[in-house]
Amino acid sequence: MKVYTDPIDAEAIPDGTFGGARFRSRNRGTTTRCWSPAEQRDHYNALAVAIGAPLRPDDGAAA
């Protein structure tokens, strides 16, 4: 969202850009690979172990 602001008050609406364009972390046209259900479950379980939360059960749908 681009809103005109006075240069002195560029951070009146704090968006971290100080009135400039937003930074793009990657080139346009690139995509991020989606995680498979097995990768999602493994990652969730690793995080759950770290914080002591219940693990996600293995539903047998692993490919």
C-alpha positions in Angstrom: 0.0 0.0 0.0 1.5 3.3 -1.1 0.3 6.4 0.7 1.7 9.8 0.1 3.4 11.2 3.2 5.5 14.2 4.0 9.2 13.2 3.8 9.6 14.5 7.4 6.8 12.2 8.6 7.7 9.3 6.3 7.3 6.8 9.1 3.9 8.2 10.3 2.5 4.9 8.9 5.2 2.5 10.0 5.8 0.0 7.3 9.6 -0.2 7.6 10.3 1.4 4.3 10.8 5.0 5.5 8.7 6.2 2.6 10.5 4.2 -0.1 9.6 1.1 -2.1 9.2 -2.2 -0.4 12.2 -4.6 -0.6 11.7 -7.7 -2.7 13.4 -10.7 -1.3 13.5 -12.6 -4.6 13.2 -12.0 -8.3 9.7 -11.8 -9.8 8.6 -15.0 -11.5 10.4 -17.3 -9.0 8.3 -19.7 -7.0 8.8 -21.4 -3.6 8.6 -25.2 -3.6 5.6 -26.5 -1.5 6.3 -29.0 1.2 5.0 -32.5 0.9 2.6 -33.7 3.6 5.4 -35.9 5.0 7.8 -33.0 5.2 5.2 -30.8 6.9 4.5 -33.5 9.5 8.2 -34.1 10.2 8.9 -30.4 10.5 5.8 -29.9 12.8 7.0 -32.9 15.0 10.5 -31.4 15.3 9.0 -28.1 16.5 6.6 -29.9 18.8 9.4 -31.8 20.5 11.3 -28.5 21.0 8.4 -26.9 22.8 6.9 -30.0 24.4 3.7 -30.0 22.4 1.8 -33.1 21.3 3.1 -34.7 18.1 1.1 -35.0 14.9 0.1 -38.6 14.4 1.3 -40.5 11.3 -1.8 -41.0 9.2 -0.2 -43.6 7.0 -0.5 -41.3 3.9 3.2 -40.9 3.4 4.3 -41.4 -0.2 
